[in-house]
Amino acid sequence: MGNLKKVVAIHQPNYFPWLGYFNKIYNSDAYVFLNEVQFPRTSSANVVNRSKILCNGEAKWLTCTLEKKGSLIKIGELEIKDGIKSANFEKIKQYYKKSKFYKEVIDFVEEIMLFSDSNLSNYNINAIKKICERLDIKREFIRQSSLNTTTAKEDLMIEITKKVGGEIYLSGNGARKYQIEDNFLKQGVELIYQEFTPKSYEQLGAKEFIAGLSVLDALFNVGFEATKELIAQ
């Protein structure tokens, strides 16, 4: 922060995402949730309803099972299957009950994992905002659905950035392969890329550090304050 120009970051509302997701929020002024784009068709690209957690020292997918969905459904239209929220919370309790900060964070995790809304987008956005609030990361949060967007792909990022008054678009590094900087500059938007290197921390049962796990893993293993330090790069 501290930049005179407004920095905007944009991403789908993911399911208990990894630390890098929160680092992008930390380094933005406004964060826009893409809730009107299509649900990813391939499982390899999908972290909208799943995240990696630690189970007996190994990374394992924690999946939020959804009600039957069509092939072209938008993220904002997805509904969580009955019973899966409590089932996943029980898994988290089982996997992390011996973690160092279990007692400190379990009530907070229960609150966000058992949140009553069954719309996946609303559920994920609530969890992300509550985690930011608990870590004292205060940012402007906006939903794509409130912006009446009309474009797609790279143009959508430019359109959203401008609509929320942004001058800089903070992008994830994966987009370097296909984004063209001149396209942003021609429309008055500066393009910068996230610089985040996961720092290792002690993980329950892991022989060596496993990067890319859900923020929940950090909360249970190192607590609230240290988790914020891991994010604040």
C-alpha positions as CSV (number, residue, x, y, z in Angstrom):
1,M,0.0,0.0,0.0
2,G,1.1,3.6,0.2
3,N,0.8,4.0,-3.6
4,L,-0.8,7.3,-4.7
5,K,-2.5,5.4,-7.5
6,K,-5.4,3.0,-6.7
7,V,-4.4,-0.6,-7.0
8,V,-7.1,-3.1,-8.0
9,A,-6.8,-6.9,-7.8
10,I,-9.4,-9.3,-9.2
11,H,-10.1,-13.0,-8.6
12,Q,-12.7,-15.6,-8.3
13,P,-14.0,-16.1,-4.8
14,N,-12.0,-19.3,-3.9
15,Y,-12.7,-21.9,-1.2
16,F,-10.5,-21.2,1.8
17,P,-7.6,-20.1,-0.5
18,W,-3.9,-20.2,0.0
19,L,-1.7,-17.5,1.5
20,G,-0.8,-16.0,-2.0
21,Y,-4.5,-15.2,-2.5
22,F,-4.5,-13.1,0.7
23,N,-1.2,-11.5,-0.3
24,K,-2.9,-10.2,-3.4
25,I,-5.7,-8.7,-1.2
26,Y,-3.0,-7.2,1.1
27,N,-1.3,-5.4,-1.7
28,S,-4.4,-3.9,-3.3
29,D,-6.7,-1.0,-2.4
30,A,-9.8,-2.6,-3.9
31,Y,-10.4,-6.3,-4.4
32,V,-13.1,-7.5,-6.9
33,F,-14.6,-10.9,-6.7
34,L,-15.3,-12.4,-10.1
35,N,-18.7,-14.0,-9.4
36,E,-20.2,-13.7,-12.9
37,V,-17.6,-15.7,-14.8
38,Q,-18.1,-19.4,-15.7
39,F,-17.3,-22.1,-13.2
40,P,-14.0,-23.7,-14.4
41,R,-14.7,-26.7,-16.6
42,T,-11.5,-28.6,-15.8
43,S,-10.8,-29.8,-12.2
44,S,-7.1,-28.9,-12.6
45,A,-8.0,-25.2,-12.9
46,N,-10.6,-25.2,-10.2
47,V,-10.0,-24.0,-6.6
48,V,-13.4,-22.3,-6.4
49,N,-14.8,-25.2,-4.4
50,R,-11.7,-27.0,-3.2
51,S,-8.4,-26.3,-1.4
52,K,-5.5,-28.2,-0.2
53,I,-5.1,-29.1,3.5
54,L,-2.7,-31.2,5.5
55,C,-3.7,-34.8,6.3
56,N,-1.2,-37.0,8.2
57,G,1.7,-34.9,6.8
58,E,0.5,-35.0,3.2
59,A,-1.4,-32.5,1.0
60,K,-5.0,-33.5,0.4
61,W,-7.9,-31.8,-1.4
62,L,-10.8,-30.6,0.7
63,T,-13.7,-30.4,-1.7
64,C,-17.0,-28.5,-1.2
65,T,-19.4,-30.7,-3.1
66,L,-21.9,-28.8,-5.1
67,E,-25.5,-29.4,-6.2
68,K,-25.7,-30.7,-9.8
69,K,-24.5,-28.0,-12.1
70,G,-24.8,-27.3,-15.8
71,S,-21.7,-27.0,-18.1
72,L,-22.1,-23.2,-18.5
73,I,-23.1,-22.1,-15.0
74,K,-21.7,-19.0,-13.5
75,I,-19.8,-19.1,-10.2
76,G,-22.4,-16.9,-8.5
77,E,-25.1,-19.5,-9.3
78,L,-23.5,-22.5,-7.6
79,E,-25.1,-24.0,-4.6
80,I,-23.4,-26.1,-1.9
81,K,-24.7,-29.6,-1.3
82,D,-26.6,-30.2,2.0
83,G,-24.4,-31.5,4.8
84,I,-21.0,-30.8,3.2
85,K,-20.2,-27.8,5.3
86,S,-20.5,-29.7,8.6
87,A,-18.7,-32.8,7.0
88,N,-15.7,-30.7,6.0
89,F,-15.6,-29.0,9.3
90,E,-15.4,-32.4,11.0
91,K,-12.5,-33.3,8.7
92,I,-10.7,-30.1,9.6
93,K,-11.2,-30.8,13.3
94,Q,-9.8,-34.4,12.9
95,Y,-6.8,-33.3,10.8
96,Y,-5.8,-30.4,13.0
97,K,-6.8,-31.3,16.5
98,K,-3.2,-31.7,17.5
99,S,-2.0,-28.5,15.9
100,K,-0.3,-25.9,18.1
101,F,-3.0,-23.2,17.7
102,Y,-6.1,-25.4,17.5
103,K,-7.7,-24.0,20.6
104,E,-7.0,-20.4,19.5
105,V,-8.5,-20.7,16.1
106,I,-11.1,-23.5,16.1
107,D,-14.1,-21.3,17.2
108,F,-13.3,-18.8,14.4
109,V,-12.9,-21.6,11.8
110,E,-16.2,-23.1,13.0
111,E,-18.0,-19.8,12.5
112,I,-16.8,-19.4,8.9
113,M,-17.1,-23.0,7.8
114,L,-20.6,-23.4,9.1
115,F,-21.8,-20.1,7.7
116,S,-25.5,-20.5,6.8
117,D,-25.6,-19.3,3.2
118,S,-25.5,-22.2,0.8
119,N,-24.6,-20.1,-2.3
120,L,-21.0,-20.9,-2.9
121,S,-20.0,-17.4,-3.9
122,N,-21.6,-15.8,-0.9
123,Y,-20.1,-18.5,1.4
124,N,-16.6,-18.0,0.0
125,I,-16.7,-14.3,0.0
126,N,-17.9,-14.3,3.7
127,A,-15.0,-16.5,4.7
128,I,-12.4,-14.4,2.8
129,K,-13.7,-11.2,4.3
130,K,-13.9,-12.6,7.8
131,I,-10.3,-13.9,7.6
132,C,-9.1,-10.5,6.4
133,E,-11.0,-8.8,9.2
134,R,-9.5,-11.1,11.8
135,L,-6.0,-10.4,10.4
136,D,-6.6,-6.7,10.3
137,I,-6.4,-6.4,6.5
138,K,-8.9,-3.7,5.7
139,R,-9.6,-3.3,2.0
140,E,-12.5,-2.3,-0.3
141,F,-14.3,-5.4,-1.4
142,I,-16.5,-5.4,-4.5
143,R,-18.5,-8.0,-6.4
144,Q,-18.3,-8.1,-10.2
145,S,-22.1,-8.5,-10.2
146,S,-22.5,-5.0,-9.0
147,L,-20.5,-3.5,-11.9
148,N,-22.6,-4.5,-15.0
149,T,-19.5,-5.7,-16.9
150,T,-19.8,-6.5,-20.6
151,T,-16.4,-7.7,-21.7
152,A,-14.3,-10.9,-21.2
153,K,-10.7,-12.1,-20.5
154,E,-8.1,-9.3,-20.6
155,D,-10.6,-6.6,-21.5
156,L,-12.7,-7.6,-18.4
157,M,-9.8,-6.9,-16.1
158,I,-9.3,-3.5,-17.7
159,E,-13.0,-2.7,-17.6
160,I,-13.3,-3.7,-13.9
161,T,-10.2,-1.7,-12.9
162,K,-11.5,1.4,-14.5
163,K,-15.1,1.0,-13.2
164,V,-13.9,0.9,-9.6
165,G,-11.6,3.9,-10.1
166,G,-8.4,2.0,-10.3
167,E,-5.2,3.1,-12.1
168,I,-3.1,0.0,-11.5
169,Y,-4.1,-3.6,-12.1
170,L,-2.3,-6.1,-9.8
171,S,-2.3,-9.4,-11.7
172,G,-1.3,-12.9,-10.7
173,N,2.0,-14.2,-12.3
174,G,0.2,-17.0,-14.2
175,A,-1.3,-14.3,-16.5
176,R,2.1,-13.2,-17.8
177,K,1.8,-15.9,-20.5
178,Y,-1.1,-14.3,-22.3
179,Q,-1.6,-10.7,-21.1
180,I,-0.3,-7.8,-23.3
181,E,0.8,-4.8,-21.3
182,D,0.2,-2.4,-24.2
183,N,-3.5,-3.3,-24.2
184,F,-3.7,-2.1,-20.6
185,L,-1.6,1.1,-21.1
186,K,-3.7,2.1,-24.1
187,Q,-6.7,2.3,-21.9
188,G,-5.0,4.1,-19.1
189,V,-4.3,1.1,-16.8
190,E,-0.9,0.2,-15.5
191,L,-0.2,-3.5,-15.3
192,I,1.9,-4.9,-12.5
193,Y,2.4,-8.5,-11.3
194,Q,2.2,-10.0,-7.9
195,E,5.5,-10.9,-6.2
196,F,4.9,-13.5,-3.6
197,T,7.2,-16.3,-2.4
198,P,5.7,-18.6,0.2
199,K,7.7,-18.6,3.4
200,S,8.0,-21.9,5.2
201,Y,6.5,-22.5,8.6
202,E,6.2,-25.5,10.8
203,Q,3.4,-27.8,9.7
204,L,2.0,-30.6,11.8
205,G,3.3,-34.0,10.7
206,A,5.0,-32.8,7.5
207,K,8.6,-34.0,6.9
208,E,9.3,-30.8,4.9
209,F,7.3,-27.6,4.2
210,I,4.4,-28.0,1.7
211,A,3.6,-24.7,0.0
212,G,0.2,-23.9,-1.5
213,L,-2.0,-25.1,1.3
214,S,-5.2,-23.4,2.5
215,V,-4.9,-20.4,4.8
216,L,-6.5,-22.7,7.4
217,D,-3.3,-24.7,7.6
218,A,-1.3,-21.6,8.6
219,L,-3.9,-20.5,11.1
220,F,-3.9,-23.9,12.9
221,N,-0.1,-24.2,12.8
222,V,1.1,-20.7,13.5
223,G,-1.9,-18.7,14.7
224,F,-3.4,-15.4,13.6
225,E,-0.5,-13.0,14.1
226,A,2.1,-15.2,12.4
227,T,-0.3,-15.9,9.5
228,K,-0.6,-12.2,8.8
229,E,3.2,-11.9,8.8
230,L,3.3,-14.7,6.2
231,I,0.9,-12.8,4.0
232,A,2.3,-9.3,4.4
233,Q,5.0,-9.3,1.8
